[in-house]
């Protein structure tokens, strides 16, 4: 079960990143529409701006950190396996 969860974590991380980016776009569109900050521009422009600035930056910071931890874990597991194989060869 533990291996299944560790294999599924990158997929969940990617889904969460997509949700963060999409939420940033929705927030940007809603903000542009309610405040009128973009003037006569359509709300889709606020959505696009929201996708890149808050959405993408937050996704990179949060999900990028999680992805880095996943990669570190995989490398530690590989190193542990290599050390165990080395111990068996020395016996």
N, C-alpha and C positions, 0 to 999 in steps of 0.2 A: 504494500500500500504506500509506503514511504517513497519508493522509487517512482510509482505512478504519479504521486503528487509533485515530485521534483521534475518529472518530465512534462507535466501539464502547466507548470508555473510560467514558462516563457510564453505560452499561448494566452494564458490569462493576463499576463503583463502587456502583451500586444493589444488585447481587447480593451484593457483599461486605458492604455495610451490613446487609442482611437476615441474612446468616450471622453477623455479629458480634452482632446483637440476639438471634437464636435461640440462639447459644452462651451468651450471658449468661443467658438464661432457663434453659437446661439446667444451667448451673453453679449457678444459684440454687436450682433444684429439688433437685439432688443435694446441695448444701450443707445445705439445710433438712432433707432426709431423713436424712442421715448424722449430723448434729449434734443434731437434735431441737430446734433453736433456736426453732422456732415452736410448740413444745409438741405438742398433739394436732391441730393444723391439718394439712390434707392437703398433700402435696408440691406440688400445683398452685399453692398460695399462694406458695411459694418460687420457683416458675417465673415467676409473674407479677411478683413483686418483682424477680427477676433480669432480666426483660425490660426493666424501666424503669430501674433504677438502673445497674448496670454495663453492660448491653447497649446501651441507648439512649445513654447518655453517651459511651461509647467510639465508637459509630457516628457520633455527631454530631461528635466531635472529629476522628476519623480521616477519615471519608468526607466530612465537611463541608469539611475543608481541601482534600482532593483536588478536590471540586466547585468550590471557589473558584478553584483553579489552572486548572481546565478553563475556567471562565468568563473568567478573565483572558486565557488563551490565545486564546479565541474573539474577544474584544474587540481584542486586538493584531492578529490576522489581519484583522479588519474594518477597523481603522485603516490597516493597511498597504495593503490593497486600495484604500481611499479615497484615500490619498496617491498611489498609482500612477495612478489615474484622473485625479487632479488634475494630475499631471505631464504626462499625455498631452494634456489639454485645453489646457495652457499652451503647448504646442509649436506 
